[in-house]
């Protein structure tokens, strides 16, 4: 049964609802840090078969994991300047953690590379609601080797708060590191936050197969944790964690025991029931605190929910909000986490969180809410691409026709595309904003060459060339084609679509594009939809705007549009209005070139100078056609073909930049 839950904004909360422009840009942190999280940093391998034993899992999804690493990502997504203090291995998984944190806008200044130890791994599955077996692969792992030498005084003092975590009190060296960080923080007037983060088997109190075990009483663990309590400003834990931190055997007794030694605000996490904040004396009434109500959502996977909760809590607490507001944000972030599969990748951005708090959702399972999911996708995409100048060499039929015309073996097209990549790389020269379109049929080796050069973007076509109605090239089961693509390759689909097409044709093409859009989101790949209307009908100022409006009405929201040049500035203004109204997070439009001569393309570039939605171009035959014919006919060398294409591509990029009052760097 579907239902709607909605919330009335307090005046204070309403002031905090930031516009997209005011949210801290991921990956662009400057100034002092807000928070440093200390401790575990692992790679989580999540079983993708839901409702399956870990023994039966066939495929895994990889993500950053570990309580402090998750918190660093969660707080960064909510606009805090965050950092992680830990160790990772000198191998691919350690580099993955570093690179992903950088993408998320987390400072990695405090991460030490351990050349002797491996990065920790966690394997887990969702076997049942709230039941997630896991295996911690942490034998002598890098993060547990954290030592006092890794804790730099100036670095710790640069943050408004630090988060210490329970697991890192389980080893003498990591315990000493956290205690040193606490001393530095206190000496510099910084806040100390304690996330109890109790995992019994990481203290040697449960077997390797008991990674999901939440509570084993231990006087040793309690004694270690009690030493930390007097220095804390904020203590956060579940009922079991509050008991282990205090050594008491019941929740109320645990709260009183903590209050006897600490003035810290205590936040009791209660899962679906929300949380209670105790910011003063502890009475005999467990409910006598600031109650943060939970959210009525489906429990899909509980792992990582506490770290999402902490992220929302810190965003409010460090932002000067009341505990009521901070608790609301914390519970909402936890709700997002339990309704999705992974940990850190599923945490909300501040924009997503505010949309949810303002509008609610009609879905009990938040992961099924398309509006929220779109904001999540768009605000967590890999990097910003404010400008895109792409050499399109994804042509198959056109190059086959050239090869046939000059009597060349079509197999040579594959080698020609490698030359095209080298030409584009010569122009790009490692600079931002350059990309290519390459195909699967003839471009496999070209893609390998492409990967060597640090381009900003690669698009790959999936349409059967010339098909109308739209057909995919190799299989109509599009999802199965996409799963083995690199995560940063963008799907490109050309559709000959006109808003005045016959209803049956239009319906068939719409269904195909809708299926493609859903598949792209399922496998986590960006999507560019290319619409060519002018070949099958009249191209007026409202033709393409109507076409886009129809596709948006179906819930199709590609990351990019690729469109033919328009006849007037009014057409571009209408296109921009449709995109902005339906998807303000769209990356933008790139112009296609067909086989237009350069003079026409330059005129088209100029015509879009006052259309901010047009971010660049993707042009092919204008650049490669002449070189392809001569090279396939054996009339010019490899170097000559590269030079010719580079000259033409460079000339187009210069014209594009000039139309926007810029020059090539």
C-alpha positions in Angstrom: 0.0 0.0 0.0 1.4 3.4 -0.9 1.1 6.4 1.3 2.5 9.9 1.5 4.4 11.4 4.5 5.1 15.0 4.5 6.7 17.5 6.9 6.0 21.1 7.8 9.2 23.1 7.8 10.1 25.1 11.0 11.2 28.6 10.3 14.7 27.7 11.2 14.7 24.7 8.9 13.2 26.7 6.1 16.2 29.2 6.4 18.5 26.2 5.9 17.0 25.0 2.7 19.8 26.0 0.4 19.6 26.6 -3.3 21.7 24.4 -5.6 24.2 27.2 -6.1 24.7 27.6 -2.3 25.5 23.9 -1.5 29.2 23.2 -1.1 30.4 21.8 -4.4 31.7 18.2 -4.0 35.4 18.0 -4.7 36.0 21.7 -4.2 36.5 22.1 -0.5 38.5 25.1 0.7 39.2 26.6 4.1 39.3 25.0 7.6 37.8 21.6 8.0 34.5 21.0 9.8 35.1 17.4 10.9 37.8 14.7 10.8 36.6 11.1 11.1 39.2 8.6 12.5 39.4 4.9 12.1 38.2 2.2 9.7 38.5 2.5 5.9 37.6 -0.6 4.0 36.2 -1.7 0.6 32.7 -3.1 1.0 31.7 -5.9 -1.4 27.9 -6.1 -1.4 26.2 -9.1 -2.7 23.8 -8.1 -5.5 21.4 -11.0 -5.1 18.9 -9.9 -2.5 17.4 -12.5 -0.2 20.4 -14.8 -0.7 22.8 -16.4 1.6 26.3 -15.0 1.5 27.4 -18.5 0.4 25.3 -18.2 -2.7 26.2 -14.7 -3.8 27.4 -14.6 -7.5 28.2 -10.9 -8.0 29.2 -8.0 -5.8 29.0 -4.2 -5.9 32.1 -2.4 -4.6 32.0 0.7 -2.5 33.9 2.6 0.2 33.1 1.3 3.7 34.0 1.4 7.3 32.2 3.7 9.8 34.6 6.7 9.7 35.0 6.5 5.9 31.2 6.4 5.5 30.8 9.4 7.8 33.4 11.4 5.9 31.5 10.8 2.7 28.1 11.4 4.3 29.1 14.7 5.8 30.8 15.9 2.6 27.6 15.2 0.7 25.7 17.3 3.2 28.0 20.2 2.7 30.5 19.9 5.5 34.2 20.1 4.9 35.3 16.7 6.0 38.4 14.6 6.2 39.4 11.0 7.0 42.3 10.0 9.2 43.3 6.4 8.6 45.6 4.1 6.7 45.1 2.3 3.4 47.2 -0.3 1.5 49.6 0.5 -1.3 47.4 -1.3 -3.8 44.4 -1.0 -6.0 41.8 -1.1 -3.2 43.7 1.6 -1.2 43.8 3.8 -4.3 40.1 3.2 -4.9 39.3 4.5 -1.5 41.5 7.6 -2.0 40.2 8.3 -5.4 36.6 7.9 -4.4 37.0 10.1 -1.4 38.5 12.8 -3.6 35.5 12.5 -5.9 33.2 13.0 -3.0 35.0 16.1 -1.8 36.6 14.5 1.2 40.1 15.7 2.2 42.6 12.8 2.0 45.4 14.8 3.7 45.1 12.5 6.8 45.3 9.2 4.9 48.6 7.3 5.2 49.6 4.7 2.7 50.8 1.5 4.4 53.3 -0.3 2.2 53.3 -3.4 4.4 49.6 -4.1 4.8 46.5 -4.6 2.7 43.4 -2.5 2.7 40.6 -4.1 4.6 37.7 -5.8 2.8 34.1 -6.6 3.9 31.9 -9.2 2.1 28.2 -9.0 2.9 24.7 -9.9 1.7 21.1 -9.0 2.4 19.7 -12.3 3.5 16.4 -11.1 5.0 14.9 -7.9 6.3 17.4 -6.6 8.8 19.6 -9.6 8.4 23.0 -9.1 6.7 25.7 -11.7 7.2 29.1 -10.3 6.7 32.8 -11.3 6.7 35.4 -8.8 7.8 38.7 -9.5 6.0 40.9 -7.5 8.4 43.8 -9.7 9.4 46.6 -7.2 10.1 44.9 -4.7 7.8 46.1 -1.2 7.0 43.6 0.9 8.9 44.3 -1.0 12.2 47.9 -0.1 11.9 47.1 3.6 12.5 49.6 5.0 15.1 50.4 8.2 16.9 52.9 9.1 14.2 50.0 9.3 11.7 48.3 12.0 13.8 49.5 15.4 12.9 48.8 18.1 15.4 48.2 20.9 13.0 45.9 18.7 10.9 43.7 17.8 13.8 43.6 21.3 15.1 42.4 22.6 11.7 39.0 20.9 12.2 36.1 22.1 14.3 35.4 18.6 15.5 36.9 15.1 15.4 35.0 11.8 15.4 36.6 8.9 17.2 35.2 5.4 16.7 34.9 2.4 19.0 36.7 -0.2 16.9 40.0 1.7 17.0 40.2 1.4 20.7 40.6 -2.3 20.3 44.4 -2.2 19.5 47.1 -0.4 21.5 48.5 1.5 18.5 45.2 2.7 17.1 44.0 3.4 20.6 47.0 5.6 21.2 46.4 7.4 17.9 42.8 8.3 18.8 43.8 9.4 22.3 46.4 11.7 20.9 43.8 13.2 18.5 41.5 13.7 21.5 44.2 15.5 23.5 45.0 17.8 20.5 41.4 18.6 19.9 40.7 19.4 23.6 43.9 21.5 23.8 42.7 23.6 20.8 39.1 24.0 21.9 37.7 21.5 19.3 34.7 19.2 19.7 35.1 15.5 20.3 32.4 13.2 19.0 32.4 9.5 20.0 30.7 7.0 17.7 30.6 3.8 19.8 30.7 1.7 16.6 30.7 -1.6 18.4 31.5 -4.7 16.4 32.1 -7.6 18.8 34.1 -9.7 16.3 36.5 -6.8 15.7 37.4 -7.1 19.4 37.9 -10.8 19.1 34.6 -11.6 20.9 32.9 -13.4 18.0 33.9 -15.7 15.2 34.7 -14.7 11.6 31.2 -15.8 10.5 29.6 -13.6 13.2 30.3 -10.2 11.6 26.6 -9.2 12.0 26.6 -9.8 15.7 25.8 -6.6 17.5 26.3 -7.2 21.2 28.6 -9.3 23.4 29.1 -8.0 26.9 32.8 -7.4 27.7 34.3 -5.7 30.8 37.5 -5.1 28.7 35.6 -3.2 26.0 33.7 -1.2 28.5 36.8 -0.2 30.4 38.4 1.0 27.1 35.4 3.0 26.1 34.7 4.5 29.5 38.1 6.3 29.5 37.0 8.3 26.5 33.6 9.5 27.8 34.8 12.4 30.0 36.5 14.2 27.0 33.5 13.9 24.7 31.1 16.6 23.6 28.7 14.2 21.8 28.3 10.5 22.3 26.2 8.5 19.8 25.2 4.8 19.9 22.5 2.2 19.7 21.0 0.8 22.9 23.6 -2.0 22.8 26.4 0.4 22.1 25.4 2.7 25.0 25.4 -0.3 27.3 28.9 -1.5 26.2 30.3 2.0 26.5 29.1 2.3 30.1 29.3 -1.3 31.2 25.7 -1.2 32.5 23.2 -4.0 31.7 20.2 -1.9 30.8 19.7 1.2 28.7 18.5 3.6 31.5 21.4 2.5 33.7 23.8 3.0 30.9 22.6 6.5 30.2 23.0 7.4 33.9 26.4 5.9 34.1 27.6 7.9 31.1 26.1 11.1 32.6 27.9 10.5 35.9 31.3 10.9 34.1 30.4 13.1 31.1 28.6 16.3 30.3 28.3 15.3 26.6 25.0 15.3 24.8 24.1 11.6 24.4 22.2 10.5 21.3 20.4 7.1 21.6 19.7 5.6 18.2 16.6 3.4 18.1 16.3 2.3 14.5 12.9 2.7 13.0 11.7 4.5 16.2 14.1 7.3 15.6 16.3 8.7 18.3 16.4 10.5 21.7 18.9 13.2 22.5 19.8 13.7 26.2 21.3 17.1 26.7 20.9 17.4 30.4 20.2 15.3 33.5 19.0 11.7 33.0 15.7 11.0 34.7 14.0 7.7 35.3 11.9 8.2 32.2 13.7 6.9 29.1 11.6 9.1 26.9 12.5 12.3 28.8 14.7 13.8 26.1 14.5 15.4 22.8 12.7 12.8 20.7 13.5 12.6 17.1 10.8 10.6 15.3 11.7 8.0 12.8 10.4 7.7 9.3 7.9 5.0 8.1 10.0 3.4 5.3 10.8 -0.1 4.2 13.8 -1.7 5.9 15.9 -3.0 3.0 19.4 -3.1 4.4 20.4 -1.8 7.9 24.2 -1.8 7.3 25.6 1.7 7.2 22.4 3.3 8.5 24.1 4.5 11.7 26.9 6.2 9.7 24.3 8.0 7.6 22.5 9.0 10.8 25.7 10.4 12.2 26.3 12.4 9.0 22.9 14.1 9.3 23.4 14.7 13.0 26.8 16.3 12.5 25.4 18.5 9.6 22.8 19.9 11.9 24.9 20.0 15.1 28.0 21.6 13.6 25.7 23.9 11.5 24.3 25.4 14.7 20.9 23.9 14.4 18.8 22.8 17.3 18.9 19.2 18.4 15.4 18.8 17.2 16.4 19.8 13.6 19.7 17.8 13.8 17.8 14.7 14.9 15.3 15.1 12.1 18.1 15.3 9.6 19.9 12.3 11.2 16.8 10.1 11.1 16.0 11.1 7.5 19.6 10.2 6.4 19.3 6.9 8.2 16.0 6.3 6.4 17.7 6.8 3.0 20.4 4.3 4.0 18.1 1.5 5.2 16.0 1.8 2.0 18.9 1.3 -0.3 21.5 -1.4 -0.8 25.0 0.1 -0.4 26.5 2.3 2.4 28.3 5.5 1.4 27.2 5.7 -2.2 23.5 5.7 -1.2 23.8 8.5 1.4 21.8 11.6 0.5 23.2 15.0 -0.6 22.0 18.0 1.2 19.8 18.9 -1.8 18.3 15.5 -1.8 17.7 15.5 1.9 15.9 18.9 1.8 13.7 17.8 -1.1 12.6 14.8 0.9 11.9 16.8 4.1 9.9 19.3 2.1 8.0 17.0 -0.2 8.0 13.6 1.5 7.4 10.5 -0.7 4.5 8.4 -1.7 6.8 5.3 -1.7 7.4 3.1 1.4 10.6 2.1 -0.3 12.5 5.3 -1.0 14.7 3.6 -3.6 11.6 3.4 -5.8 10.9 7.1 -5.7 12.0 8.3 -9.2 12.0 12.0 -8.2 14.3 11.5 -5.2 16.4 9.0 -7.1 17.0 11.5 -9.9 18.2 14.1 -7.5 20.5 11.6 -5.9 21.9 10.5 -9.2 22.4 14.0 -10.6 24.0 15.4 -7.4 26.4 12.5 -7.0 27.6 12.1 -10.6 31.3 11.6 -11.3 32.8 15.0 -11.7 31.6 18.3 -13.3 31.8 18.8 -17.1 31.0 22.4 -17.7 32.2 22.3 -21.3 32.6 19.4 -23.7 34.3 19.5 -27.1 34.1 16.0 -28.5 35.5 14.3 -31.6 32.8 11.9 -32.7 34.2 8.9 -34.4 31.5 6.4 -33.5 30.4 6.2 -37.2 30.0 2.7 -38.6 27.9 2.9 -41.8 29.6 6.0 -43.1 33.1 4.6 -42.7 32.0 1.3 -44.3 30.7 3.3 -47.3 34.0 5.2 -47.6 35.9 1.9 -47.4 33.7 0.4 -50.1 34.1 3.4 -52.3 37.9 3.2 -52.2 38.1 -0.6 -52.3 39.5 -0.9 -48.8 39.0 -3.8 -46.4 36.5 -2.6 -43.8 38.6 -4.3 -41.1 41.0 -1.3 -41.5 38.4 1.0 -40.0 39.5 -0.3 -36.6 43.0 0.9 -37.1 41.8 4.3 -38.5 39.8 4.9 -35.3 43.0 4.5 -33.2 44.5 7.2 -35.4 41.5 9.4 -34.6 42.0 9.0 -30.9 45.7 10.0 -31.3 44.6 13.1 -33.2 42.1 14.1 -30.5 44.7 13.5 -27.8 47.1 15.7 -29.7 44.5 18.5 -29.5 43.3 17.9 -26.0 46.8 17.5 -24.6 45.5 16.5 -21.2 43.3 19.5 -20.8 39.7 19.4 -19.3 36.7 19.5 -21.5 37.7 17.2 -24.3 36.0 14.0 -25.2 35.2 11.4 -27.9 32.5 9.2 -29.2 33.7 5.7 -30.1 31.7 2.5 -31.0 31.9 -1.1 -30.0 31.9 -2.5 -33.6 35.1 -0.9 -34.8 36.3 1.1 -31.8 37.4 -1.5 -29.3 41.2 -0.9 -29.8 40.5 2.8 -30.0 38.9 2.7 -26.6 42.1 1.2 -25.2 44.1 4.0 -26.8 41.6 6.5 -25.5 42.1 5.3 -21.9 45.8 6.3 -22.0 45.2 10.0 -22.6 43.1 11.4 -19.7 40.1 12.7 -21.6 37.2 14.1 -19.7 34.5 12.0 -21.4 33.7 9.1 -23.6 30.3 8.3 -25.2 29.5 5.0 -26.8 26.5 4.4 -29.2 24.0 1.6 -28.7 21.5 2.3 -31.5 21.4 0.3 -34.7 22.6 2.9 -37.3 19.7 4.4 -39.3 17.0 2.5 -37.4 13.5 4.0 -37.3 11.8 2.8 -35.2 14.8 2.7 -32.9 16.6 -0.6 -32.5 19.7 -1.4 -30.4 22.7 -2.6 -32.4 23.7 -5.9 -30.9 20.8 -7.1 -28.7 17.4 -5.7 -27.7 18.2 -6.7 -24.2 20.1 -3.5 -23.6 20.8 -4.0 -19.9 22.9 -7.1 -20.6 25.1 -5.0 -22.9 25.9 -2.3 -20.4 27.0 -4.3 -17.3 30.6 -4.8 -18.6 31.1 -1.1 -19.6 33.6 1.0 -17.5 31.6 3.1 -15.1 32.7 6.4 -16.6 31.6 5.5 -20.2 28.4 7.4 -21.2 25.7 5.6 -23.2 24.8 7.5 -26.4 21.6 6.7 -28.3 20.5 8.4 -31.6 16.8 8.4 -32.2 15.1 9.9 -35.3 12.2 11.3 -33.4 9.7 14.0 -34.5 6.8 15.1 -32.3 4.5 14.8 -35.4 5.4 11.2 -36.0 2.5 8.7 -36.4 1.2 7.7 -32.9 2.3 4.0 -33.3 5.8 4.9 -34.3 6.1 7.5 -31.6 4.9 5.0 -29.0 7.3 2.4 -30.0 10.3 4.8 -29.9 9.2 6.2 -26.6 9.0 2.7 -25.1 12.5 2.0 -26.3 13.9 5.2 -24.9 12.2 4.6 -21.6 13.6 1.1 -21.3 17.0 2.5 -22.1 16.8 5.2 -19.5 15.7 2.7 -16.8 18.6 0.3 -17.8 21.1 3.2 -17.7 20.1 4.0 -14.1 20.1 0.4 -13.1 23.7 -0.2 -14.2 24.8 3.3 -13.1 25.9 4.7 -16.5 25.3 8.2 -17.8 23.0 8.6 -20.8 23.2 11.0 -23.8 20.1 11.0 -26.0 20.6 12.4 -29.5 17.4 13.6 -31.2 17.4 14.3 -34.9 14.0 15.6 -36.0 14.8 17.5 -39.1 15.3 14.4 -41.3 11.7 13.3 -40.9 9.6 16.4 -40.7 9.6 20.1 -40.5 12.1 21.8 -38.1 10.4 24.8 -36.6 11.3 26.7 -33.5 9.0 24.5 -31.4 9.8 21.1 -33.0 12.6 20.0 -30.7 11.2 21.7 -27.6 8.0 19.6 -28.1 10.0 16.5 -28.7 12.0 17.0 -25.4 8.8 17.9 -23.5 7.2 14.6 -24.6 10.1 12.5 -23.5 10.4 14.3 -20.2 6.7 13.6 -19.6 7.6 9.9 -19.7 10.1 10.3 -16.9 13.1 10.1 -19.3 15.9 12.4 -17.9 19.1 11.9 -19.7 22.3 13.4 -18.4 23.0 15.0 -21.9 21.0 15.9 -25.0 22.7 15.9 -28.4 20.7 18.1 -30.8 21.0 19.4 -34.3 21.6 23.1 -34.9 18.5 25.3 -34.7 17.3 28.0 -37.0 16.9 30.7 -34.4 17.8 31.9 -31.0 14.1 31.5 -30.1 14.4 27.8 -30.7 17.3 27.5 -28.3 15.5 29.6 -25.7 12.5 27.3 -25.9 14.8 24.2 -25.6 16.5 25.7 -22.6 13.2 26.5 -21.0 12.0 22.9 -21.4 15.1 21.4 -20.0 15.3 23.8 -17.1 11.7 23.2 -16.1 11.9 19.4 -16.3 15.5 18.7 -15.2 17.6 21.6 -13.7 20.3 19.0 -13.1 20.8 18.1 -16.8 24.4 18.4 -17.8 23.4 20.2 -20.9 23.2 20.0 -24.7 26.0 19.2 -27.2 25.6 20.2 -30.9 25.8 17.5 -33.5 27.5 18.2 -36.8 26.3 15.6 -39.3 28.6 16.4 -42.3 28.2 20.1 -42.3 31.2 22.2 -43.5 33.2 24.0 -40.9 31.7 27.4 -41.9 28.2 26.2 -41.1 29.3 24.7 -37.8 31.0 27.9 -36.8 27.8 29.8 -37.5 25.9 27.3 -35.4 28.4 27.8 -32.6 27.8 31.5 -32.7 24.0 31.0 -32.7 24.3 29.3 -29.3 26.6 31.8 -27.7 23.6 33.2 -25.7 22.2 29.7 -24.9 23.9 28.6 -21.7 22.3 25.1 -21.9 24.5 24.3 -24.9 27.7 23.1 -23.4 29.7 22.0 -26.4 29.7 19.9 -29.6 30.2 16.4 -30.8 31.3 16.5 -34.5 32.6 13.7 -36.6 32.6 13.7 -40.4 33.6 17.3 -40.7 36.8 16.3 -38.9 37.6 12.8 -40.2 35.9 12.3 -43.6 38.7 13.5 -45.8 41.4 11.8 -43.9 39.5 8.6 -43.8 39.0 8.4 -47.5 42.7 9.2 -48.3 44.1 6.9 -45.6 41.8 3.9 -46.4 42.8 4.4 -50.1 46.5 4.3 -49.1 47.2 7.8 -50.2 48.4 9.3 -46.9 50.4 7.9 -44.0 49.3 7.4 -40.4 51.0 10.6 -39.3 49.4 12.6 -42.1 46.0 11.3 -41.2 46.6 12.2 -37.5 47.8 15.7 -38.4 44.9 16.4 -40.7 42.3 15.4 -38.2 44.1 17.2 -35.4 44.1 20.4 -37.4 40.4 20.2 -38.2 39.5 19.3 -34.6 41.7 22.1 -33.2 40.1 24.6 -35.6 36.6 23.6 -34.4 37.6 23.9 -30.7 39.1 27.3 -31.3 35.9 28.4 -33.1 33.8 27.1 -30.2 35.8 28.9 -27.6 35.9 32.1 -29.6 32.1 32.1 -29.9 32.1 32.1 -26.1 34.8 34.8 -25.8 37.5 32.3 -24.7 40.7 31.1 -26.0 42.3 27.6 -25.9 44.6 27.2 -22.9 
